[in-house]
Amino acid sequence: MSEDNHNHTLIRETFLPYGQQWIDDEDIAEVVGVLKGEFITQGPKITEFEQKVASYVGAKYAVAFCNGTAALHGACFAAGIKPGDEVITTPITFIASSNCVLYEGGTPVFVDINPDTYNIDPDQITASITDRTKAIIAVDFTGQPVEMDRIQMIARDHGLITIQDAAHSLGALYGGRKVGTLADMTMFSFHPVKHITTGEGGVIVTDNEEYYEKLLLFRSHGMTKDPDKMINNDGPWYYEMHELGYNYRMTDLQAALGCSQMHKLDGFVKRRQEIAQQYSEAFLKFEGLVIPKQHQEAESSWHLYMLRWQPENFTVDRKVIFEALRAENIGVHVHYIPVYLQPYYQQLGYEKGLCPQAEQYYNTAITLPLFPRMTDQDVIDVIQAVQRVYERFQLL
Ligand SMILES: *Cc1c(COP(=O)(O)O)cnc(C)c1O
């Protein structure tokens, strides 16, 4: 009885999610300001937000979208992906990283991950390049930048366009440079679990003027109102559609929230780094737990913290461990199911076993909660829950 009680009080009373936004009164005041003003969409806040993001990462241009997936779709359009074109990407990512290729009629080609960084393995890219390969979509999984220097070199050698899916890595560095100018185009997402939020939102940053112009068209019906760019011109009311675009615009409400959140970004990243370091220090000594390894050139902005449980060290499988952590009120998750194992991709003809490292990774990984608003006690709760579950299922 007393033993039971003792154990019970150790468990958190409230559920700790794996990720969550941090919005304060200042953010709310910014959004209210827009609501009380003249423009709630297609107004000046969009450009202000785009300039803030571009200048933060050191890029020339930024184009904001209603979400990160739409932004990736825009990047595939700007890259000229067409039916029959192949685009190389990683299986360990959110489905949006390869769905954007399908939207334009292209074919995603999955290249296996490096088992240490969990990012696409540059050593395996060249073997997957064919006459039809048009682009590489590299993903900075967990916030650790991919080896973009090596990927750019391969891309240059084969005339490929590079798109960096940096949904996880706003604020991260590679070789001392901020993610955002390492690839031809870079996407950031502002979903609430990401580094800063606009509710829903995304952006493409680029130094290339041609891509920039295409992204602007694509975001708004493929339509221009610029008289200098028109083929015909019937008068001052005239607008002209040149491409098949979409309505993928961000609102000024979202952009206002984004502007306000940008001021806090560095603080958010710092807190994420602190928590990740505390986890790694705590789990380093546990045999059978694999803490995330970092590439020497990479400084992660830590969107996710992945802990791997080596099956040979435990009496139960990952699912039982996962459920035990959930029973402790720790909102663990698994990122990600290899994209090509999704039924939709299976029906397209991708087969199980395509990327063995990715599949092995998937079977052993558990995502721990990580977001800036976690308190020191939250971090301790996670560490203690992991320790209890570890001790319960450790194979002695
Ligand atoms: C979040 C995310 C996206 C898509 O962003 P949304 O804003 O949710 O559409 C794309 N790729 C990765 C890796 C992501 O994590």
The ligand as a MOL file (V3000), in Angstrom:
LIG
                    3D

  0  0  0     0  0            999 V3000
M  V30 BEGIN CTAB
M  V30 COUNTS 15 15 0 0 0
M  V30 BEGIN ATOM
M  V30 1 C 5.9750 20.7780 -40.2160 0
M  V30 2 C 6.6690 20.2130 -41.3590 0
M  V30 3 C 6.3350 20.4980 -42.6940 0
M  V30 4 C 5.0700 21.1710 -43.1260 0
M  V30 5 O 4.7680 22.3150 -42.5130 0
M  V30 6 P 3.2620 22.7730 -42.2860 0
M  V30 7 O 3.4420 24.2070 -41.9390 0
M  V30 8 O 2.6880 21.9480 -41.1600 0
M  V30 9 O 2.4920 22.5860 -43.5590 0
M  V30 10 C 7.1560 20.0230 -43.7030 0
M  V30 11 N 8.2450 19.2940 -43.4280 0
M  V30 12 C 8.5800 18.9700 -42.1730 0
M  V30 13 C 9.8150 18.1620 -41.9510 0
M  V30 14 C 7.8030 19.4040 -41.0990 0
M  V30 15 O 8.1370 19.0440 -39.8600 0
M  V30 END ATOM
M  V30 BEGIN BOND
M  V30 1 1 1 2
M  V30 2 1 2 3
M  V30 3 2 2 14
M  V30 4 1 3 4
M  V30 5 2 3 10
M  V30 6 1 4 5
M  V30 7 1 5 6
M  V30 8 2 6 7
M  V30 9 1 6 8
M  V30 10 1 6 9
M  V30 11 1 10 11
M  V30 12 2 11 12
M  V30 13 1 12 13
M  V30 14 1 12 14
M  V30 15 1 14 15
M  V30 END BOND
M  V30 END CTAB
M  END
